Amino acid sequence: MKNKVLILLNVPSLANQYDLYIPVNERMDKIIHLLLMGLKDLTEYNFFEDSKNYVLINSVTGKVYGNNDIVRDTDIRNGSKLILISNQ
């Protein structure tokens, strides 16, 4: 899969981790939106609101990714460990 990378997503608000493929040609704001929609489907919890500001953080380096960053232009590679948290 040349156009996707496998990440380990840690979601502290759910106390869970997920292995997910994300597309490398998308901006972070779209990736976060896709992740939130997927989490709504995967879980019984419905507290993920699109209006909230969520951020992705690299759990190894501590880098916070901006909404306009494109995945292929970041340090996200197969096996990257990311954390999804609310920015509010």
C-alpha positions in Angstrom: 0.0 0.0 0.0 2.1 2.9 -1.3 -0.6 5.5 -0.6 -1.3 4.6 3.0 0.7 4.2 6.2 -0.1 2.0 9.2 -0.2 3.9 12.5 -0.9 3.0 16.1 -3.5 5.6 17.3 -3.8 6.1 21.0 -7.1 7.7 22.1 -6.7 8.6 25.8 -10.4 9.6 26.2 -11.3 6.0 25.3 -8.4 4.4 27.1 -7.8 2.4 23.9 -5.4 2.0 21.0 -6.2 1.2 17.3 -4.1 0.1 14.4 -5.2 2.1 11.4 -4.2 2.9 7.8 -4.3 6.5 6.9 -3.8 8.0 3.4 -0.5 9.9 2.8 -2.0 12.4 0.3 -4.4 14.1 2.7 -4.2 17.1 5.0 -4.3 16.5 8.8 -7.6 18.2 9.2 -9.2 15.6 6.9 -7.4 12.8 8.6 -8.6 13.9 12.0 -12.2 14.2 10.6 -12.0 10.7 9.2 -10.6 9.3 12.5 -13.4 10.9 14.5 -16.0 9.5 12.2 -14.4 6.1 12.4 -14.3 6.3 16.2 -17.9 7.1 16.3 -18.7 4.0 14.3 -16.2 1.7 16.3 -17.3 2.7 19.8 -20.5 3.1 21.7 -19.5 6.6 22.6 -20.9 9.6 20.8 -18.9 12.4 22.4 -16.6 13.1 19.5 -17.8 16.4 18.1 -16.6 17.7 14.8 -16.8 21.2 16.1 -14.1 20.5 18.7 -10.5 21.1 17.8 -8.6 17.8 17.9 -4.9 17.4 17.3 -2.6 14.5 16.4 0.6 14.3 18.4 3.6 12.0 17.7 4.0 10.1 21.0 7.7 9.5 20.4 8.9 13.0 19.4 6.1 15.1 20.9 5.5 16.9 17.6 2.1 18.4 17.2 0.8 18.2 13.6 -0.9 21.3 12.1 -4.2 21.0 10.3 -2.6 22.0 7.0 0.2 19.4 7.2 0.1 16.7 4.5 0.9 13.3 5.9 3.6 12.5 3.3 5.4 15.8 4.2 5.6 14.8 7.9 7.6 12.2 9.8 4.7 9.9 10.0 5.7 6.5 8.6 4.5 2.8 9.0 4.5 2.1 12.7 4.3 5.7 13.9 2.6 6.0 17.3 0.1 8.9 17.3 -2.1 10.4 20.1 -5.5 12.0 19.3 -6.6 14.5 21.9 -9.0 17.4 22.2 -7.3 20.8 22.0 -10.0 22.5 24.1 
